Amino acid sequence: GRAELRLGDAMQYNCRLELDSARVQGTIETKTGEVEIDCFVQRQRNVLCLRVTSCPADSRLALVPLADLNDELATLGHPRPELREEGDVHILSQRIPDGPSYAVVWNPGGPEFFLAVESADSPAEAVLAARETWQRAATDGFDLVKAEHERAWADFWAGSGVYLPEARMEFLWYHGLYLLASAARRGSLPPGLQGLWAMDGVLPPWRGDYHADMNVQETFWPACASGHLDLLDCWCDFMQGCAPQAQAATRRFFGSEGTFWTCAFLPQYTVVSGWHTVQLNWSHAGWLAWLIWLRWRHSMDIDWLAQTGYPLVADVFRFYHANLRAEDDGYLHIPVSSSPEYKDNKPEAWCKDPTMDIALIRRCCDWIVEMEDVLGQDVLTAAAEDVHERLVRYHVTDGNVLSLWADKALDESHRHPSHLMPIHPAMDITIDDDDEARAIIAASLEQFFALGQYHWAGHTYAQMVSFGAVIGRAEFAYDCLLRFVECWIGPNALHGNRDVRETGSTGYRGKDIKFTMEANCGIAAGISDMLLQGWRDIVRVFPAVPEHWCDVAFCDLLTEGAFRVSASRRNGRTAWVRVRATVPRLLQLRNPFGNGISFDVTGTELRCEGDLLLANLAAGQTVTLCAVGETVDLAAAAQCARTSDTSRLGLR
């Protein structure tokens, strides 16, 4: 629904959202005077807090149910919400059929307003919880609740940071992380397509569900590099809770063990209607397993791996192992699937052995072997190694281009680079491999470029920032950032799935805005990938920074292998790098200074193997590398980056 507070006829609105404190502050000019606004949703409580200075005495906060704003809601068959007054508060409650109940409790009179929202199994329980939340906030008072809120956000932002020479690009990193941190809390449902930002007065596009063919993955990507793994735990815990229902559905539909994850579903693994070619694609299970694997790789937490990570990935592998089919050619094949979302829901979308599925099955085998080795188990390792060896090979044309499936190259501009999965994000074919692998990467990207970007979407650009970064194409990664910020976000920075400026660069344009949060979050992850990477146990500092970003810095980003890294780049060269191990681990750092640059090392001794600098670090141990003549000063590095000249004109 919609919360409404009528303050009089507005003449001018001068409010803004402050990301550092997650508060909306400012003034509203009305015909009768000026009112000051201070509003926030408390980070640790389910309550919206609003203070209106000079609030008109007759202003009342009201809640208008969505059913009163949109007749389409009636088609869902939901019962009408119940509204009543009890003393100084108003209470709205509603039961969702076959789902939870919700309650909202608020005080209609100001100047300080508290609106509490809670859910429970029954309306009575939800009302009780909401009343308690409201009462606690009202008793504590606005200032105390605000101070608690600001401390919580200050602690969050202290975890990591980036400092870029372009303010709007730096903003994209913080904004994407802000959206995820606002919507994901361990112990609560993870955010769906729109997170907390339901479009006013309309039913959520695509039901606001969980889409596992890119949306879920991009949404939670920034939790890893930013080091806020608790945000990703919100999803991992949810998956673990849904696993029994998903396993039961797998047994019913496939008649096999393991877990098949469909594309679109709701809480309690409630499968929703959708394109059959996408819903029944095999890649969603592997891509969700990949998200679980990233959580493991960024923490190296063996207890978490044993309790959560390994069981989820193992059951995905069991599904693949049970349903692959051996054929006379000696290979294991995927009998029927699709390449999301090529040919939409048409019959010609169905295929055998899509490249995306092959990549994720191969990597799932790798993850099983690694996880069981760490856990000292040998339950599925032999089967995983056998599947990896016998699985059908990638489909590559004579020109070294990855195909959608056998004898079927991508032949149109498309929003999903599904056939490029082996390169990114699966990282099965990388620039660190042999000449053949690098030829496949170059040819596949060139062919993807040749088809144009007319049917790329906002989420495509988000994904391709990371893609460009991991293959060392810094300028391409930056161009994707630029396209996104110029075309795909509105004045509030939210991604609307449309080229809002109608530049003509894409077919997805116009005013039919449908907000989804994954692209905003994916962009933040892409910026992190431009600054720091840790795939295949090698830490790479500034691997994909565009040439005009001469001065850049970041603080405590997290890599695979669970290293916290800070670094500064000055005048186009790495100035210093600081690495802290969060677990006992061998550090393999690709020389960030380049050949011929002298640097000092403190904290441990490094040994050199080719272009790698190696050290065995204990948990909590820090090693610092500083180019001769430079000083390790993060505050100075941040200031330098934020005031750096980014002009491409002139020689340097």
C-alpha positions as CSV (number, residue, x, y, z in Angstrom):
1,G,0.0,0.0,0.0
2,R,0.9,3.7,0.3
3,A,1.5,5.7,3.4
4,E,0.2,9.3,3.0
5,L,0.8,12.4,5.0
6,R,-0.9,15.5,3.7
7,L,1.1,18.6,4.6
8,G,-0.6,21.1,2.3
9,D,-0.2,22.0,-1.3
10,A,3.5,21.5,-2.1
11,M,5.3,24.3,-4.0
12,Q,8.8,23.0,-3.9
13,Y,10.5,19.8,-2.8
14,N,14.1,20.0,-1.5
15,C,14.9,16.6,0.0
16,R,17.6,14.0,-0.7
17,L,18.6,10.5,0.3
18,E,21.9,10.4,2.2
19,L,23.5,7.0,1.5
20,D,25.9,7.2,4.5
21,S,23.0,7.4,7.0
22,A,20.2,6.0,4.9
23,R,18.0,9.0,5.7
24,V,15.9,11.3,3.6
25,Q,16.3,14.9,4.8
26,G,15.3,18.3,3.6
27,T,12.4,20.7,3.3
28,I,9.0,21.0,1.6
29,E,7.7,24.4,0.7
30,T,3.9,24.6,1.0
31,K,1.5,27.5,0.5
32,T,1.3,27.9,4.2
33,G,5.0,27.6,5.0
34,E,8.1,25.3,5.1
35,V,8.3,22.0,6.8
36,E,11.4,20.0,7.5
37,I,11.6,16.3,6.9
38,D,13.8,13.6,8.5
39,C,12.8,10.1,7.6
40,F,14.4,6.6,7.7
41,V,13.6,3.0,7.9
42,Q,15.5,1.8,11.0
43,R,18.3,-0.5,10.1
44,Q,17.8,-2.9,13.0
45,R,14.1,-2.6,13.5
46,N,11.1,-3.0,11.2
47,V,9.9,0.5,11.7
48,L,9.7,3.7,9.5
49,C,10.5,6.8,11.5
50,L,9.4,10.3,10.3
51,R,9.9,13.6,12.0
52,V,8.1,16.7,10.5
53,T,9.2,20.0,12.0
54,S,6.4,22.6,11.8
55,C,4.0,19.8,11.0
56,P,0.4,21.2,10.5
57,A,-1.7,20.3,13.5
58,D,-4.4,18.6,11.3
59,S,-2.0,16.4,9.3
60,R,-2.6,12.8,9.8
61,L,-0.6,9.8,8.6
62,A,-2.8,7.3,6.7
63,L,-2.2,4.0,5.1
64,V,-4.0,3.3,1.8
65,P,-4.1,-0.4,0.9
66,L,-2.9,-1.5,-2.5
67,A,-6.4,-2.9,-3.1
68,D,-7.7,0.7,-3.0
69,L,-5.1,1.8,-5.5
70,N,-5.2,-1.0,-8.1
71,D,-8.2,-3.1,-9.1
72,E,-5.9,-5.8,-10.4
73,L,-5.2,-7.0,-6.9
74,A,-8.8,-8.4,-6.8
75,T,-7.7,-11.0,-9.3
76,L,-5.4,-12.5,-6.7
77,G,-8.3,-13.4,-4.4
78,H,-6.7,-11.9,-1.3
79,P,-9.0,-11.0,1.5
80,R,-9.5,-7.3,2.2
81,P,-7.1,-5.9,4.9
82,E,-8.7,-5.1,8.2
83,L,-8.3,-1.6,9.6
84,R,-9.0,-0.6,13.1
85,E,-8.1,2.0,15.8
86,E,-6.9,1.2,19.2
87,G,-6.1,4.1,21.4
88,D,-3.5,6.3,19.8
89,V,-2.6,3.9,17.1
90,H,-4.1,2.6,13.9
91,I,-3.7,-1.1,12.9
92,L,-3.9,-2.7,9.5
93,S,-3.6,-6.5,9.2
94,Q,-4.0,-8.9,6.3
95,R,-3.8,-12.6,5.8
96,I,-2.2,-13.8,2.5
97,P,-3.8,-17.1,1.4
98,D,-1.3,-20.0,1.8
99,G,1.2,-17.5,3.1
100,P,2.0,-15.3,6.1
101,S,0.0,-12.6,7.7
102,Y,1.1,-8.9,7.9
103,A,0.3,-6.1,10.2
104,V,1.1,-2.4,10.2
105,V,0.8,-0.3,13.4
106,W,1.3,3.5,13.3
107,N,0.4,6.7,15.1
108,P,-1.6,9.0,12.8
109,G,-0.6,12.2,14.7
110,G,2.9,13.8,14.7
111,P,5.2,15.6,14.6
112,E,7.1,12.3,15.1
113,F,5.6,9.3,13.4
114,F,6.5,5.6,13.8
115,L,5.1,3.0,11.4
116,A,5.9,-0.6,12.3
117,V,5.6,-3.6,10.0
118,E,5.8,-7.2,11.0
119,S,4.7,-10.6,9.7
120,A,3.7,-13.9,11.4
121,D,1.7,-17.0,10.8
122,S,-1.6,-15.4,11.9
123,P,-3.0,-11.8,11.8
124,A,-3.2,-11.8,15.6
125,E,0.5,-12.7,16.0
126,A,1.5,-10.2,13.3
127,V,-0.4,-7.5,15.1
128,L,1.1,-8.3,18.4
129,A,4.6,-8.2,17.0
130,A,4.0,-4.9,15.1
131,R,2.5,-3.3,18.3
132,E,5.6,-4.3,20.3
133,T,7.9,-2.9,17.6
134,W,5.9,0.4,17.4
135,Q,5.8,0.7,21.2
136,R,9.5,0.2,21.6
137,A,10.3,2.9,19.0
138,A,7.7,5.3,20.4
139,T,9.1,4.8,24.0
140,D,12.7,5.2,22.9
141,G,11.9,8.3,21.0
142,F,13.0,9.5,17.6
143,D,16.5,10.8,18.5
144,L,17.5,7.5,20.2
145,V,16.2,5.4,17.4
146,K,17.9,7.6,14.9
147,A,21.2,7.5,16.7
148,E,21.1,3.7,16.8
149,H,20.2,3.6,13.1
150,E,23.1,5.9,12.2
151,R,25.6,3.9,14.2
152,A,24.5,0.7,12.5
153,W,25.0,2.2,9.0
154,A,28.3,3.8,10.1
155,D,29.5,0.3,11.1
156,F,28.4,-1.1,7.8
157,W,30.1,1.5,5.7
158,A,33.3,1.1,7.7
159,G,33.6,-2.4,6.4
160,S,35.0,-1.4,2.9
161,G,35.1,1.4,0.5
162,V,36.1,2.6,-3.0
163,Y,37.4,6.0,-4.0
164,L,37.2,6.8,-7.7
165,P,38.0,9.9,-9.8
166,E,34.4,10.1,-11.2
167,A,31.8,10.8,-8.5
168,R,28.9,9.2,-10.3
169,M,30.9,6.0,-10.9
170,E,31.8,5.9,-7.2
171,F,28.2,6.5,-6.4
172,L,27.1,3.4,-8.4
173,W,29.3,1.2,-6.1
174,Y,27.8,2.6,-2.9
175,H,24.3,2.8,-4.3
176,G,24.2,-0.8,-5.4
177,L,25.5,-1.9,-2.1
178,Y,23.1,0.3,-0.3
179,L,20.1,-1.3,-2.1
180,L,21.3,-4.8,-1.1
181,A,22.1,-3.9,2.5
182,S,18.7,-2.2,2.9
183,A,16.8,-5.2,1.6
184,A,18.8,-8.3,2.8
185,R,18.9,-9.2,6.5
186,R,19.8,-12.6,7.8
187,G,16.7,-14.2,9.4
188,S,14.4,-12.4,6.9
189,L,13.3,-13.2,3.4
190,P,15.8,-12.2,0.8
191,P,14.9,-9.4,-1.6
192,G,13.0,-10.4,-4.8
193,L,13.2,-8.5,-8.1
194,Q,12.2,-5.2,-6.7
195,G,13.5,-5.6,-3.2
196,L,11.8,-3.0,-0.9
197,W,11.1,-0.6,-3.7
198,A,7.6,-1.6,-4.9
199,M,6.4,0.7,-7.7
200,D,3.6,2.9,-6.4
201,G,0.1,1.7,-6.9
202,V,0.9,-1.3,-9.3
203,L,1.4,-5.0,-8.8
204,P,5.2,-5.8,-8.9
205,P,6.5,-6.6,-12.4
206,W,7.2,-10.3,-12.8
207,R,5.4,-10.8,-9.4
208,G,8.5,-9.6,-7.6
209,D,9.7,-13.2,-7.4
210,Y,13.1,-14.8,-7.4
211,H,14.5,-15.2,-10.9
212,A,17.5,-17.5,-11.0
213,D,18.7,-17.0,-14.5
214,M,20.7,-13.9,-13.6
215,N,18.6,-11.6,-11.3
216,V,19.3,-13.4,-8.0
217,Q,23.0,-13.8,-8.9
218,E,23.6,-10.1,-9.8
219,T,21.6,-9.0,-6.8
220,F,23.9,-10.7,-4.4
221,W,27.2,-10.3,-6.2
222,P,28.4,-7.2,-4.4
223,A,28.1,-8.9,-1.0
224,C,31.3,-10.8,-1.8
225,A,33.9,-8.2,-2.9
226,S,32.5,-5.7,-0.4
227,G,33.1,-8.2,2.4
228,H,29.5,-8.1,3.7
229,L,28.9,-11.9,3.4
230,D,26.0,-11.7,5.9
231,L,24.0,-10.2,3.0
232,L,24.7,-13.2,0.9
233,D,23.9,-15.5,3.9
234,C,20.4,-14.1,3.7
235,W,20.1,-15.9,0.3
236,C,22.1,-19.0,1.3
237,D,19.9,-19.6,4.4
238,F,16.8,-19.1,2.3
239,M,18.0,-21.7,-0.2
240,Q,18.7,-24.1,2.5
241,G,15.3,-23.6,3.9
242,C,13.7,-24.2,0.5
243,A,15.8,-27.3,-0.3
244,P,13.4,-29.9,1.0
245,Q,10.6,-28.6,-1.2
246,A,12.9,-28.3,-4.2
247,Q,14.1,-31.9,-3.6
248,A,10.5,-33.1,-3.5
249,A,9.7,-31.3,-6.7
250,T,12.8,-32.8,-8.3
251,R,11.6,-36.3,-7.3
252,R,8.1,-35.7,-8.7
253,F,9.2,-34.2,-12.0
254,F,12.5,-35.9,-12.8
255,G,12.1,-39.0,-10.7
256,S,15.6,-38.6,-9.4
257,E,17.6,-37.6,-6.4
258,G,19.3,-34.2,-6.0
259,T,18.0,-30.7,-6.3
260,F,16.7,-29.0,-9.5
261,W,16.1,-25.3,-9.0
262,T,13.7,-23.8,-11.4
263,C,14.0,-20.2,-12.7
264,A,11.1,-18.4,-11.0
265,F,9.8,-19.1,-7.6
266,L,8.5,-17.5,-4.4
267,P,9.1,-18.3,-0.7
268,Q,8.6,-21.9,0.4
269,Y,9.8,-22.7,-3.1
270,T,6.4,-21.9,-4.6
271,V,7.0,-22.4,-8.3
272,V,5.2,-19.7,-10.4
273,S,4.1,-19.7,-14.0
274,G,6.6,-18.6,-16.6
275,W,8.2,-19.5,-19.9
276,H,8.6,-23.3,-19.8
277,T,11.9,-23.1,-21.8
278,V,13.4,-21.0,-19.0
279,Q,11.7,-22.6,-16.0
280,L,13.0,-26.1,-17.0
281,N,16.5,-25.0,-18.0
282,W,19.2,-26.9,-16.2
283,S,21.5,-23.9,-15.7
284,H,19.6,-22.3,-12.8
285,A,20.7,-25.0,-10.4
286,G,24.3,-24.7,-11.3
287,W,24.3,-20.9,-11.3
288,L,22.8,-20.9,-7.8
289,A,25.4,-23.4,-6.7
290,W,28.0,-21.0,-8.1
291,L,26.6,-18.3,-5.7
292,I,27.0,-20.7,-2.8
293,W,30.6,-21.5,-4.0
294,L,31.5,-17.8,-4.1
295,R,30.3,-17.5,-0.5
296,W,32.6,-20.3,0.5
297,R,35.6,-18.9,-1.5
298,H,35.3,-15.5,0.0
299,S,35.2,-16.7,3.6
300,M,37.0,-20.1,3.5
301,D,34.8,-20.9,6.5
302,I,35.0,-24.6,6.9
303,D,32.1,-24.8,9.5
304,W,29.8,-22.9,7.1
305,L,30.9,-25.1,4.2
306,A,30.1,-28.3,6.2
307,Q,26.7,-27.0,7.4
308,T,25.4,-25.0,4.5
309,G,27.6,-24.7,1.4
310,Y,28.5,-28.3,0.7
311,P,25.1,-29.8,1.2
312,L,23.5,-27.3,-1.3
313,V,26.2,-27.8,-4.0
314,A,26.3,-31.6,-3.5
315,D,22.6,-31.9,-4.1
316,V,22.8,-29.9,-7.3
317,F,25.6,-32.2,-8.5
318,R,23.4,-35.2,-7.6
319,F,20.7,-33.9,-9.9
320,Y,23.1,-33.5,-12.7
321,H,24.7,-36.9,-12.1
322,A,21.3,-38.6,-12.1
323,N,20.0,-37.0,-15.2
324,L,22.9,-36.8,-17.7
325,R,22.6,-39.4,-20.4
326,A,25.4,-41.4,-21.8
327,E,25.4,-41.8,-25.6
328,D,27.2,-44.0,-28.1
329,D,29.8,-41.2,-28.7
330,G,31.1,-41.9,-25.1
331,Y,30.1,-38.6,-23.7
332,L,27.5,-37.6,-21.1
333,H,24.8,-35.3,-22.6
334,I,22.1,-32.9,-21.4
335,P,19.0,-34.4,-23.0
336,V,16.9,-31.3,-23.2
337,S,17.3,-27.7,-21.9
338,S,17.7,-24.2,-23.3
339,S,20.1,-21.3,-23.5
340,P,18.4,-18.5,-21.4
341,E,16.5,-16.6,-22.8
342,Y,17.3,-17.2,-26.5
343,K,14.1,-17.5,-28.6
344,D,12.0,-16.7,-25.5
345,N,9.3,-19.4,-25.0
346,K,9.2,-20.6,-28.6
347,P,9.6,-24.3,-29.5
348,E,13.0,-23.6,-31.2
349,A,14.4,-22.5,-27.8
350,W,14.6,-26.1,-26.7
351,C,18.0,-27.7,-27.3
352,K,20.4,-30.4,-26.3
353,D,23.7,-29.7,-24.6
354,P,23.6,-25.9,-24.3
355,T,27.0,-24.4,-23.6
356,M,25.8,-22.6,-20.5
357,D,24.8,-25.8,-18.9
358,I,28.0,-27.6,-19.8
359,A,30.1,-24.8,-18.2
360,L,28.1,-24.9,-14.9
361,I,28.1,-28.7,-14.7
362,R,31.9,-28.8,-15.3
363,R,32.4,-26.2,-12.6
364,C,30.0,-28.0,-10.2
365,C,32.2,-31.0,-10.5
366,D,35.3,-28.9,-9.7
367,W,33.5,-27.4,-6.6
368,I,32.6,-30.9,-5.3
369,V,36.2,-32.1,-5.6
370,E,37.5,-28.9,-3.8
371,M,34.9,-29.0,-1.1
372,E,35.2,-32.6,-0.3
373,D,39.0,-32.3,-0.2
374,V,38.7,-29.5,2.4
375,L,36.2,-31.4,4.4
376,G,38.2,-34.6,4.3
377,Q,35.3,-36.5,2.5
378,D,35.2,-38.8,-0.5
379,V,31.5,-39.2,-1.1
380,L,31.0,-37.7,-4.5
381,T,34.6,-36.9,-5.7
382,A,35.0,-40.0,-7.9
383,A,31.6,-39.3,-9.5
384,A,32.4,-35.7,-10.0
385,E,35.7,-36.4,-11.6
386,D,34.1,-39.0,-13.9
387,V,31.3,-36.5,-15.0
388,H,33.9,-33.9,-15.6
389,E,35.9,-36.2,-17.8
390,R,33.0,-37.7,-19.8
391,L,30.8,-34.6,-20.1
392,V,30.2,-33.4,-23.7
393,R,32.8,-30.8,-24.8
394,Y,32.1,-27.1,-25.5
395,H,30.7,-26.3,-28.8
396,V,33.2,-24.1,-30.6
397,T,33.0,-23.1,-34.3
398,D,35.9,-23.3,-36.7
399,G,36.5,-19.6,-36.0
400,N,36.9,-20.3,-32.2
401,V,33.5,-18.9,-31.3
402,L,31.5,-20.4,-28.5
403,S,28.1,-21.5,-29.7
404,L,24.7,-21.7,-28.0
405,W,24.7,-25.4,-28.6
406,A,26.0,-27.8,-31.2
407,D,26.0,-26.2,-34.7
408,K,24.0,-23.2,-33.4
409,A,25.9,-19.9,-33.0
410,L,24.2,-16.9,-31.5
411,D,22.7,-15.1,-34.5
412,E,21.1,-12.0,-32.9
413,S,21.8,-9.3,-30.4
414,H,20.7,-10.7,-27.1
415,R,20.3,-9.5,-23.5
416,H,21.6,-12.8,-22.0
417,P,25.2,-13.7,-22.9
418,S,24.4,-17.2,-21.8
419,H,26.8,-18.9,-24.3
420,L,29.7,-16.9,-22.8
421,M,29.2,-18.6,-19.4
422,P,32.5,-20.6,-19.7
423,I,34.4,-17.4,-19.8
424,H,32.4,-15.5,-17.2
425,P,31.1,-16.0,-14.6
426,A,32.0,-19.7,-14.6
427,M,35.7,-18.8,-15.2
428,D,36.4,-22.2,-16.9
429,I,38.1,-20.5,-19.9
430,T,40.4,-17.7,-18.8
431,I,43.0,-15.3,-20.0
432,D,45.5,-17.2,-17.8
433,D,45.0,-20.4,-19.8
434,D,46.7,-21.4,-23.0
435,D,46.7,-19.7,-26.4
436,E,43.6,-21.8,-27.5
437,A,41.6,-20.5,-24.6
438,R,42.6,-16.9,-25.3
439,A,41.7,-17.3,-28.9
440,I,38.2,-18.6,-27.9
441,I,37.8,-15.6,-25.6
442,A,38.8,-13.1,-28.2
443,A,36.7,-14.6,-31.0
444,S,33.6,-15.1,-28.9
445,L,33.7,-11.6,-27.7
446,E,34.3,-10.2,-31.2
447,Q,31.3,-12.2,-32.5
448,F,29.1,-11.0,-29.6
449,F,30.2,-7.4,-30.4
450,A,29.4,-7.9,-34.1
451,L,25.8,-8.7,-33.3
452,G,25.4,-5.3,-31.8
453,Q,23.9,-4.1,-28.5
454,Y,20.4,-3.3,-29.7
455,H,18.9,-6.0,-27.6
456,W,21.1,-5.7,-24.6
457,A,19.4,-4.7,-21.4
458,G,20.5,-2.9,-18.3
459,H,21.4,-6.1,-16.6
460,T,23.5,-7.1,-19.6
461,Y,25.7,-4.0,-19.1
462,A,26.0,-4.9,-15.4
463,Q,27.1,-8.4,-16.2
464,M,29.5,-7.3,-19.0
465,V,31.3,-4.9,-16.7
466,S,32.6,-7.9,-14.7
467,F,33.1,-9.9,-18.0
468,G,35.3,-7.1,-19.4
469,A,37.2,-6.9,-16.1
470,V,38.1,-10.5,-15.8
471,I,39.4,-10.7,-19.4
472,G,41.4,-7.5,-18.9
473,R,39.4,-5.3,-21.2
474,A,39.3,-2.2,-18.9
475,E,38.0,0.2,-21.5
476,F,35.1,-2.1,-22.5
477,A,34.3,-2.6,-18.8
478,Y,34.3,1.2,-18.3
479,D,32.1,1.7,-21.5
480,C,29.5,-0.6,-20.0
481,L,29.5,1.5,-16.8
482,L,29.1,4.6,-18.9
483,R,26.2,3.2,-20.9
484,F,24.5,2.1,-17.8
485,V,24.7,5.4,-15.9
486,E,23.8,7.4,-19.0
487,C,20.9,5.3,-20.3
488,W,19.5,2.8,-17.8
489,I,18.9,4.6,-14.5
490,G,16.4,7.4,-13.6
491,P,16.9,10.5,-11.5
492,N,16.6,8.3,-8.4
493,A,19.4,6.0,-9.8
494,L,17.1,3.0,-9.9
495,H,17.3,0.7,-12.9
496,G,14.1,0.7,-14.9
497,N,14.8,-2.0,-17.5
498,R,14.5,0.7,-20.2
499,D,16.8,3.2,-21.9
500,V,15.1,6.1,-20.1
501,R,16.7,8.7,-22.4
502,E,15.5,6.8,-25.5
503,T,18.8,7.2,-27.2
504,G,18.0,4.5,-29.8
505,S,20.9,2.4,-28.8
506,T,18.6,-0.4,-27.6
507,G,15.1,-1.7,-28.4
508,Y,14.3,-1.7,-24.7
509,R,13.4,2.0,-24.4
510,G,10.5,4.2,-23.5
511,K,8.5,5.2,-20.5
512,D,7.3,1.7,-19.5
513,I,9.5,1.6,-16.5
514,K,9.8,-1.6,-14.6
515,F,12.3,-1.4,-11.7
516,T,14.4,-4.4,-10.8
517,M,17.4,-4.1,-8.5
518,E,19.8,-6.7,-9.9
519,A,21.5,-4.4,-12.4
520,N,22.2,-1.7,-9.7
521,C,23.8,-4.4,-7.6
522,G,25.6,-6.1,-10.4
523,I,27.2,-2.7,-11.4
524,A,28.6,-2.4,-7.9
525,A,30.1,-5.9,-8.2
526,G,31.5,-5.0,-11.6
527,I,33.3,-1.9,-10.3
528,S,34.9,-4.2,-7.6
529,D,36.1,-6.6,-10.3
530,M,37.8,-3.7,-12.1
531,L,39.7,-2.9,-8.9
532,L,40.4,-6.3,-7.5
533,Q,40.2,-10.0,-8.5
534,G,41.1,-13.3,-6.8
535,W,40.0,-16.1,-9.1
536,R,42.1,-19.2,-9.2
537,D,43.8,-18.2,-6.0
538,I,45.7,-15.3,-7.5
539,V,45.1,-11.8,-6.1
540,R,45.2,-9.2,-8.9
541,V,45.2,-5.5,-7.9
542,F,43.9,-2.9,-10.4
543,P,43.4,-5.6,-13.1
544,A,41.0,-3.5,-15.3
545,V,41.3,0.2,-14.5
546,P,40.6,2.5,-17.5
547,E,43.5,4.6,-18.6
548,H,41.9,7.9,-17.6
549,W,41.5,6.7,-14.0
550,C,45.0,7.7,-13.0
551,D,44.3,8.0,-9.3
552,V,42.1,5.3,-7.6
553,A,42.0,3.7,-4.2
554,F,40.0,1.1,-2.3
555,C,39.9,-0.2,1.2
556,D,39.4,-3.7,2.6
557,L,37.7,-5.3,-0.4
558,L,37.5,-9.1,-0.1
559,T,38.9,-11.6,-2.6
560,E,38.5,-15.3,-3.1
561,G,40.8,-16.9,-0.6
562,A,39.4,-14.6,2.1
563,F,42.0,-11.8,1.8
564,R,41.1,-8.2,2.7
565,V,43.0,-5.9,0.3
566,S,43.5,-2.1,0.3
567,A,45.4,-0.3,-2.5
568,S,46.2,3.0,-4.0
569,R,47.0,4.0,-7.6
570,R,48.7,7.3,-8.3
571,N,49.6,8.8,-11.7
572,G,48.6,5.6,-13.5
573,R,50.8,3.3,-11.3
574,T,50.2,1.3,-8.2
575,A,51.5,3.2,-5.2
576,W,50.9,0.7,-2.4
577,V,49.0,-2.5,-1.6
578,R,48.0,-3.9,1.8
579,V,46.8,-7.5,2.2
580,R,45.4,-9.0,5.4
581,A,44.6,-12.7,5.6
582,T,41.4,-13.5,7.5
583,V,42.3,-17.2,7.6
584,P,45.7,-19.0,7.4
585,R,46.4,-19.0,3.7
586,L,49.1,-18.9,1.0
587,L,49.0,-15.5,-0.6
588,Q,49.7,-15.4,-4.3
589,L,49.8,-11.8,-5.4
590,R,50.4,-10.9,-9.0
591,N,53.1,-8.2,-8.9
592,P,51.0,-5.0,-8.8
593,F,53.9,-2.7,-9.6
594,G,55.1,-4.1,-12.9
595,N,58.6,-4.8,-14.0
596,G,61.4,-2.5,-12.9
597,I,59.6,-0.8,-10.1
598,S,61.2,-1.1,-6.7
599,F,59.1,-1.5,-3.6
600,D,59.4,-2.1,0.1
601,V,57.7,-4.9,2.0
602,T,56.7,-5.0,5.6
603,G,54.9,-7.6,7.7
604,T,56.5,-10.7,6.2
605,E,59.0,-11.9,3.6
606,L,57.8,-12.5,0.1
607,R,59.3,-14.9,-2.4
608,C,59.0,-14.4,-6.1
609,E,57.9,-17.0,-8.7
610,G,57.6,-15.4,-12.1
611,D,55.2,-12.5,-11.8
612,L,53.8,-13.8,-8.5
613,L,54.7,-12.7,-5.0
614,L,54.1,-15.4,-2.5
615,A,53.8,-15.6,1.3
616,N,52.3,-17.9,3.9
617,L,50.1,-15.7,6.1
618,A,48.6,-16.5,9.4
619,A,45.0,-15.4,10.2
620,G,45.1,-11.7,10.9
621,Q,48.6,-11.2,9.5
622,T,49.1,-8.2,7.2
623,V,51.7,-7.6,4.5
624,T,52.2,-4.2,3.0
625,L,54.0,-3.4,-0.3
626,C,54.9,0.2,-1.1
627,A,56.6,1.6,-4.1
628,V,59.8,3.4,-3.3
629,G,59.0,7.1,-2.8
630,E,55.3,6.5,-1.9
631,T,53.6,6.6,1.5
632,V,50.8,4.3,2.7
633,D,48.1,6.8,3.6
634,L,44.5,5.8,2.7
635,A,42.9,9.2,3.6
636,A,45.4,11.0,1.3
637,A,44.9,8.3,-1.5
638,A,41.1,8.7,-1.3
639,Q,41.3,12.5,-1.5
640,C,43.7,12.3,-4.4
641,A,41.4,9.9,-6.3
642,R,38.3,12.0,-5.8
643,T,40.0,15.2,-7.1
644,S,41.9,13.5,-9.9
645,D,41.7,14.9,-13.5
646,T,39.8,12.4,-15.7
647,S,40.1,14.3,-19.0
648,R,41.1,12.1,-21.9
649,L,42.5,15.2,-23.7
650,G,46.2,16.0,-23.8
651,L,49.4,14.0,-23.3
652,R,50.5,13.0,-19.8
